[in-house]
């Protein structure tokens, strides 16, 4: 009878794999999500800087065109 009790108390390989999967989901995935979010935020910041530079160049060109057409 002691063997039946011992078999039900100690987890097997399947249970350990389930526990390991839960640990990965609970601890590791949020860390990767934070890193991914930080990376995307920095990438978006760089893209916004480039976009502002392009818009500034277009605004300068438009101002030059308006100045050229104004005297005529």
Secondary structure, DSSP 8 states (H G I E B T S, - for coil): -HHHHHHHHS--HHHHHHHHHHHIIIIIHHHHHHHHHHHHHHHHHHHHHHHHHHHHHHHHHHHHHHHHHH--
